[in-house]
Structures are given as C-alpha cells and as structure tokens.
C-alpha cells in the first residue's frame, strides 16, 4: 500500500452521530479547525443555498438572509462553502483583503455561539454615508447577546448592528466598522480594535478593559459609564463623544 493510500485510510470518516468530539476531529483533519458543529443536513443546505442566491437590493432592503434565524452550524457551512468553496477570508493573507466576506445582513443570530470563527470582512450592515435609515435598518445584523469571543472580524461591516451585551472578548476587530451600532453593555475586554470605526455608536456601559483602540474613531459615540481601564487610546478620535461617568476618569485614560 502506498504512503498516499495509507494517509487516506487514516483520515477520519464522516461521523454517523451528533458526537461533537468526533466532528471536531473530522473538521481538524479536513483543515477546518474552527468548525465544531455537526454538518447541517441536505435539506438545510439546499435552503441556505437558495437564500444565498438572492441578489441584494439596498433600495428595496432585500438581503439573502434577512429575517432568517441562523445557527452556528449554519454559519460554519456558509463559511466553508463561501465563494464556491473558496472558504472564509483569511486576513493573514494580504492578497485576500479585497475579497468580499460572508453576507449576513439582516440575519438573526441572537445569543448564538460564534466564538473563534473566521468572520473577517463579513457584511452585517451597510457601510457609507448618504444612506437613509430606511436603507440602514433592514441591513443590520441582529446579534444581541451573541458570543463572538476570539472571533476573526477584521474589516467587518457591522454598521447599525444590534450587539447589545454581545461578548467580543479577545476578538480581532482591526479596521472593523461599527458606525451607529448598538453595543450597550458589550464586553470588549482585550479586544484588538486598531483603526476600528465607532462613529456615533452606542457604547453605554461597554467594557473596554485593556482593549487596543489606537487610531480608532469614536466621534460622537456614547461612552457613558463605559469601562476604559488600561485601554490603549493613542491617537484615537474622540471628538463629540459622550464621556460622562466613564471609568477611569478622562484624565486617567492612557
């Protein structure tokens, strides 16, 4: 038996049950270590593929997954099959920075576990100026209480997103856009937010402990009662931001 045949024989088979341990081993062997869930069934795959084929229309507020409740397993499958199987955007590969990420505008992901997923460049809102609220609102992804701990979200478009009490602890959000987003009480401890945009975002009570916010834009943001203990804010833009009751006091921000 050849070495190639031996390697193929050693590869784990498709798990026959919902044993997550077996699925984790399977995904790691197939180069997708970020996947943790059993693969969705064929019927669900066909439904999501049909939805993904819908052409977005900003004027009419039409988006492939608008109003659709997505699970982590759904998102994993959508990432794996993104761009005809090319997979998620790899931010570590500079040649991929111009790729379009997964379009989840208008999707419902309340309290879902999306931790450690490769979500760079995802589209969860509309980016740009001159648009109306009637155009912004339908595109906003709904992620209240969602767990995005350690997720790769570099360059993500999350303008107007509903992220109240979401966990973004240790997430990678370099150059991500959160203009007008709702992040009240969100956990952003030790989060990488260099050059992120929080223009007019609601950040009341958000926890930015040890967050890296260098060169980020917080113009007009509501930071009342936010925790900025040991946050790195060098060259951050805070013009017009509401800073009442932040911790530590403004004079102590480093």
Phi, psi and omega in degrees: 000133182289163178298322180297317179297322180295320178296319179295322181293330183280344181295135181296146179277160178303120181302139183269353182234183178268023179296107184295330177298316179294321179294321179299316177299318181298312182294320179298321179293337181256020173073023179230064185294346179281349178275135181233346188258153171301145182293140179296154184287170185300320180299317179292320178301316181295321179296313181293324178295321177295318179295318182297334181284349179294130181279123180298145176223103183298321182295317182270355180070035181257126179220148185309318186244021178300125179077001181268128176282119180250141176261172175300319180299321176299312183296320178301315180294320179296321177293315182296328183259007182300137180052057176056037175094002177294331176095185184293159176292129177261103184295336180289346178257102186303333180292346181262001184296338180269358177290157174268135178278179180299132181269106178241026181302130178079000181287158180253116182227033182306128173056023179277151177269104178243025184297141174063018178276150177277089187248024179302138176067015179299151177255109179236020180179182178259132180253129176137171181252165176084006179265156180268163177297329178295337177269321180294312190301314182296337183275346186291126177285147184254106185230037178299127177071011182286143179266108178244027181307124175069009182290150175269105185234027181299135177069012181293148176255106183232032178299135180067005182297148176266101185235027180303130178059020175288152176258117177241027182302127178060019176285157180255108188235029179303127177064020176282155182246124180233027183304131178063011180287157180258105183236030181301127177071012180290150179259113181235035181293134177056030181271144179270107187232027180300130179061023174284155183246115178243036182306118177056027177282153176266107184242026182302127176071009179290149182254106180255025182307124178060020178286148178263102185245024181301133178061017177282160180251117180237028182299126177072003183290147177267102182252021182300131179062017175285154179257113181246029182299122178061018176290145179263109186240024181300129178062019174286150181260113185243015182303127177077002181289147177269116189244014182297131173074013180289156177239128352289179178296157185310319183295346182260356181293133180264000000 
